[in-house]
Amino acid sequence: LAEGGLQSPGSCCCLPCRFPRLQVFCRVRPLVDGGLSEHIQLSTNDNKMLALAKTEESHVGRAGDTQKSYNFSFDRVFGPKASQQEVFDEISLLVQSALDGYNVCCFAYGQTGSGKTFTMEGDDTEETMGVIPRAVQQMFKTAKRLEEQGWQFTFTASFVEIYNETLRDLLYTGKANKRPEHEIRKLANNDVTVTNLTYQKVCSEDQVLNLIALAKQNRSTAQTNLNDRSSRSHSVFQLAIEGGNAGRDINCKSTLCLVDLAGSERMLKSQSQGERFKEMTAINSSLSNLGIVITALANKENYIPYRNSKLTYLLQGCLGGNSKTLMFVNISPEPDSFGETLNSLRFASKVSGFLVIKLFVLYCKTGGGGADF
Ligand SMILES: Nc1ncnc2c1ncn2[C@@H]1O[C@H](COP(=O)(O)OP(=O)(O)OP(=O)(O)O)[C@@H](O)[C@H]1O
């Protein structure tokens, strides 16, 4: 599209080589006073590198202290000063490829309070709005432009929360005591659908912004002082796109999927007990299954365990086959988050590492050129 022409699904000549199937971006949240802790070191001339440094105390006095540094490399690293616009600029072409018929999935992964919701939803102003409203804005703008070339698009939005492996419709407007239950179903044509879920046809940016506000409200009513539920649930916004160009006899169908994952902190730190233990078990299991699914897809394994968690089952259509995936790993800069930050960066590197290995194998197989992932 950037080159000015829409292609039928999968036939675009420029996008597949420009975007690998999986990209990982790291975003560092600013400290409350706006700065950055010393233990997170960003390179001034390489926006793909980040190091986490720690001084390990010596048992024989301060003179023997050692600096331990953990180096990471991602497709892009955003420092604490990166604006919402700068972040979106880096993913806008990927988002746009959903109009080309590619399924696109974008996750925010990280510990509670690391900036996942800020990245995905953001705040209400033009400057602070996040990936979801910006993506939708771009979709409608581009679809409008393409109307001049004979394209007609329909958009259908849904917004679902997964809490303790149970689905909840975030666009529900009925009585609280009449909330229906939901099941994920795979249809004969391989589409994944959710029973009793609100699928809302949308044709303007404002309509979607209203749905996002409704989802926020639905989420906060389920939350009590004792239960900061949004941190412990995944929220999945999906925009199903159907496009057609009667003059050229082309149709395409795809889904843009934007996911704010539950906080990734480990079980030990939160000293979980009772309900909290159940929540943490569900989160850890679905996040690790997400890693397993992404890895299995990158390795082109025959069996992909989508059904091991509600999250991957729901996202099945957006993760496999003709799809492009981007993961944000959001990290907190506070020194006491060091352990969780290291953990998040290791998870993200592991996920992206398989891509690097695969690219290297392809590179070797093709004699060092022409590998198109
Ligand atoms: N890049 C940023 N610039 C300015 N403020 C930010 C940024 N990232 C996050 N914040 C602020 O930090 C706080 C925590 O961020 P946020 O709620 O997005 O975290 P989270 O990872 O979604 O947490 P949870 O898992 O609880 O949902 C919020 O007040 C948010 O506005």
The ligand as an SDF file (V2000), in Angstrom:
LIG
                    3D

 31 33  0  0  0  0  0  0  0  0999 V2000
    5.8720    5.6290   27.8850 N   0  0  0  0  0  0  0  0  0  0  0  0
    5.2050    6.1860   28.9050 C   0  0  0  0  0  0  0  0  0  0  0  0
    5.2120    7.5230   29.0800 N   0  0  0  0  0  0  0  0  0  0  0  0
    4.5270    8.0870   30.1090 C   0  0  0  0  0  0  0  0  0  0  0  0
    3.8220    7.3950   31.0190 N   0  0  0  0  0  0  0  0  0  0  0  0
    3.7760    6.0650   30.9040 C   0  0  0  0  0  0  0  0  0  0  0  0
    4.4630    5.3840   29.8430 C   0  0  0  0  0  0  0  0  0  0  0  0
    4.2520    4.0660   29.9820 N   0  0  0  0  0  0  0  0  0  0  0  0
    3.4550    3.9320   31.0570 C   0  0  0  0  0  0  0  0  0  0  0  0
    3.1790    5.1160   31.6150 N   0  0  0  0  0  0  0  0  0  0  0  0
    2.3670    5.3430   32.8340 C   0  0  0  0  0  0  0  0  0  0  0  0
    2.7770    4.3670   33.7850 O   0  0  0  0  0  0  0  0  0  0  0  0
    1.6610    3.8240   34.4820 C   0  0  0  0  0  0  0  0  0  0  0  0
    1.6020    2.2810   34.3010 C   0  0  0  0  0  0  0  0  0  0  0  0
    1.3990    2.0130   32.9260 O   0  0  0  0  0  0  0  0  0  0  0  0
    0.3080    0.9600   32.3930 P   0  0  0  0  0  0  0  0  0  0  0  0
   -0.9660    1.0300   33.1600 O   0  0  0  0  0  0  0  0  0  0  0  0
    0.2380    1.1430   30.9360 O   0  0  0  0  0  0  0  0  0  0  0  0
    1.0370   -0.3910   32.7780 O   0  0  0  0  0  0  0  0  0  0  0  0
    0.5640   -1.8770   32.4580 P   0  0  0  0  0  0  0  0  0  0  0  0
    1.7820   -2.6390   32.1000 O   0  0  0  0  0  0  0  0  0  0  0  0
   -0.5440   -1.8770   31.4850 O   0  0  0  0  0  0  0  0  0  0  0  0
    0.0170   -2.3470   33.8620 O   0  0  0  0  0  0  0  0  0  0  0  0
   -1.1380   -3.4490   34.1520 P   0  0  0  0  0  0  0  0  0  0  0  0
   -0.4970   -4.7790   33.9260 O   0  0  0  0  0  0  0  0  0  0  0  0
   -1.4740   -3.1750   35.5820 O   0  0  0  0  0  0  0  0  0  0  0  0
   -2.2900   -3.2030   33.2440 O   0  0  0  0  0  0  0  0  0  0  0  0
    0.4400    4.5280   33.9400 C   0  0  0  0  0  0  0  0  0  0  0  0
    0.1400    5.6060   34.7920 O   0  0  0  0  0  0  0  0  0  0  0  0
    0.8840    5.0490   32.5790 C   0  0  0  0  0  0  0  0  0  0  0  0
    0.1830    6.2060   32.1940 O   0  0  0  0  0  0  0  0  0  0  0  0
  1  2  1  0
  2  3  1  0
  2  7  2  0
  3  4  2  0
  4  5  1  0
  5  6  2  0
  6  7  1  0
  6 10  1  0
  7  8  1  0
  8  9  2  0
  9 10  1  0
 10 11  1  0
 11 12  1  0
 11 30  1  0
 12 13  1  0
 13 14  1  0
 13 28  1  0
 14 15  1  0
 15 16  1  0
 16 17  2  0
 16 18  1  0
 16 19  1  0
 19 20  1  0
 20 21  2  0
 20 22  1  0
 20 23  1  0
 23 24  1  0
 24 25  2  0
 24 26  1  0
 24 27  1  0
 28 29  1  0
 28 30  1  0
 30 31  1  0
M  END
$$$$
